[in-house]
Amino acid sequence: MSTIAVIDYGMGNLRSVAKALEHVAPSESVQVTSDADTILAAERVVFPGVGALRDCMAELQRLQLDQVIKDVAASGRPLLGICLGMQALLDSSEENEGTQGLGVIPGQALHFAAGQVDALNGEPLKVPHMGWNQVCQAGLHPLWSDIAQNSRFYFVHSYYAKPVHQANSAATTHYGQDFASALVAGNVFAVQFHPEKSQQAGLTLLRNFAEWDGTL
């Protein structure tokens, strides 16, 4: 039995993520933990999160987990970032007049611009972007296995990822503009949406992660 560590730093929908992983990977040991040794020993690591990046980074640093996540990313073992966890993997965010991230994937989290309108009905687009939206896969990847192109996933966010390199964009979504809704960098995969809240498509992605060896 291998282990999937779900990083607990007090800012994630941890129970839902863990329950979803247990459902799709019953033969795996899913451990919600803030223990560095447990995380570093796990075969796969999930980095979830909700809330503000400034608070996220402060908690990671307080628990000395910021370097642990960087070490996992550098180790070649599969690492999955979810929502705020995805934004934290970037270099920085516009939030709070600038917040430094972990710098695992080159890029920045930007705030959705005010005044954008829905191209179909002319209605103002609300921020945060909340609800179901289509995800357009940018190419083949093991985590997209058995997930149809333009499947709908559940989003809740006010900031979106803008990677420096187009090659790091694994999928895009349209909300007033196209933005990167999934990122990839070797053994690191990250999604802006919540797979644990995204019904069958989300469960399939989590199942694929539980089976992924970190290679393409």
DAJO-V593167 format. One record per backbone hydrogen bond with DSSP energy under -1.0 kcal/mol. CO is the residue of the C=O (numbers start at 0). NH is the residue of the N-H. E is the energy in kcal/mol with one decimal. If there is no record, write none. Layout:
# DAJO-V593167
<<CO:NH:E> <CO:NH:E>>
This chain:
# DAJO-V593167
<<1:28:-2.9> <2:42:-1.0> <2:43:-1.7> <3:30:-2.6> <4:45:-3.2> <5:32:-2.4> <10:49:-2.3> <11:13:-2.2> <12:16:-2.1> <13:17:-3.0> <14:18:-2.7> <15:19:-2.2> <16:20:-2.2> <17:21:-2.6> <18:22:-1.9> <19:23:-2.0> <20:24:-2.1> <24:27:-2.1> <28:3:-2.7> <30:5:-3.0> <32:7:-2.7> <34:38:-2.2> <35:39:-2.8> <36:40:-1.4> <43:4:-2.7> <44:79:-2.5> <45:6:-2.7> <46:81:-2.3> <48:83:-2.0> <51:55:-2.1> <52:56:-3.0> <53:57:-2.0> <54:58:-2.3> <55:59:-2.5> <56:60:-2.4> <57:61:-2.2> <58:62:-2.4> <59:64:-3.2> <64:68:-2.3> <65:69:-1.7> <66:70:-2.5> <67:71:-2.3> <68:72:-2.5> <69:73:-1.8> <77:44:-2.3> <78:188:-2.7> <79:46:-3.5> <80:190:-2.7> <81:84:-2.5> <82:86:-1.7> <83:87:-2.4> <86:89:-1.3> <87:101:-3.2> <88:103:-1.4> <88:104:-2.6> <89:102:-2.2> <90:100:-3.3> <91:108:-2.1> <92:98:-2.3> <94:97:-1.4> <98:92:-2.1> <105:163:-2.2> <106:90:-1.5> <106:91:-1.1> <107:161:-2.6> <108:93:-2.6> <109:159:-2.9> <115:124:-3.0> <117:121:-2.7> <122:117:-3.5> <128:156:-1.8> <130:154:-2.9> <132:152:-2.6> <134:149:-1.3> <135:171:-2.1> <140:143:-1.9> <141:144:-1.2> <143:146:-2.1> <147:150:-1.4> <150:134:-2.2> <152:132:-2.1> <153:193:-2.9> <154:130:-2.7> <156:128:-2.8> <157:111:-2.2> <159:109:-2.9> <160:179:-1.2> <161:107:-1.9> <164:167:-2.0> <165:168:-1.9> <167:183:-2.3> <169:137:-2.5> <170:180:-1.4> <170:181:-1.2> <171:135:-3.2> <172:178:-2.5> <176:174:-2.8> <178:172:-2.3> <180:191:-2.6> <181:169:-2.5> <181:170:-1.3> <182:189:-2.6> <184:187:-1.6> <186:78:-2.2> <187:184:-2.6> <188:80:-2.2> <189:182:-2.9> <190:82:-2.7> <193:196:-1.4> <194:197:-1.4> <197:201:-1.5> <198:202:-2.4> <199:203:-2.4> <200:204:-1.9> <201:205:-2.1> <202:206:-2.4> <203:207:-2.7> <204:208:-2.2> <205:209:-2.2>>
